[in-house]
Amino acid sequence: MRVADGVDMLEISAPVLGKMDLIYPTVIWDEETAILVDTGYPGQLPKLRKGMEKAGLSSDRLKQIILTHQDLDHIGSLPDILHQSPRVKVWAHPLEKPYIQGEKRLLKITPEVLARVDSTLPAEVPREWRQAFKAILENPPKGEVDRTLEDGEVLPFCGGITVIHTPGHTPGHISLYHQRSKTLIAGDALVLRAGRLAPPDPHQTLDMDLAIQSLQKLTRYEIERVICYHGGLCREDPNRQIAEWAGN
């Protein structure tokens, strides 16, 4: 779905814990490059390619991947993309780099989580699916980060992309502001529920107080639309909605 000139939101479906989940990676592009923001769950490269092609963007235009953070649904297809396109460069915040590269265990995949895998899956989930899911958790996808991104950095691509460090959901979570279109790519700093913006799910957020504080940074920008990785596109007065959650 084209949300602005140079910004396409991909709608990707995946079965998660016995039900279908929709996620919304983003492609930022111009005549010279295409940048994929987040890579979906493991095994979703064909769906990402199909989404790009539907947007009129050939996958061979992909030059960079920006990862908003380390969670499995954001880094899942990274190894497959790098295998198919080894020249693609991967960027992330320095606090996320060791987790994405597999040097440290993903923060949310704790021994307690692994021990509860069978009990969290619905009874109707087949045994082989359970085993495959646990195998992914025990050996999560990984890939080399070529460059780290700092808070406030402006990337000179596609009309300018501002990096906003929005910690809380994870320590190195980032959001991106596409200057030319005034589009905020929120990652998991915000979600969209029933058409309204909201902070991230507290059950999936490492530091909820910090996540709320991070929203204050977003009030500095003139935002016409927000792409939430969970929930999709918000156009309804996003600045006001963000300011309310930020306590302004």
Buried (B, 14 or more C-beta within 10 A) or exposed (E): BEBBEBBBBBBBEBEEEEEEEEBBBBBBBBEEEBBBBBBBBBBBBEBBBBBBEEBEBEBEBBBBBBBBBBBBBBBBBBBBBBEBBEEBBBBBBBBBBBBBBBEEEBBBBEEEEEEEBEEEBEEEBEEEEEEEBBEBBEEBBBBEBEEBBEEEBEBEBBBEBBBBBBBBBBBBBBBBBBBBBBBBBBBBBBBBEEEEBBBBBEEBBBBBEBBBBBBBBBBEBEBBBBBBBBBBBBEEEBBEBBBBBBEE
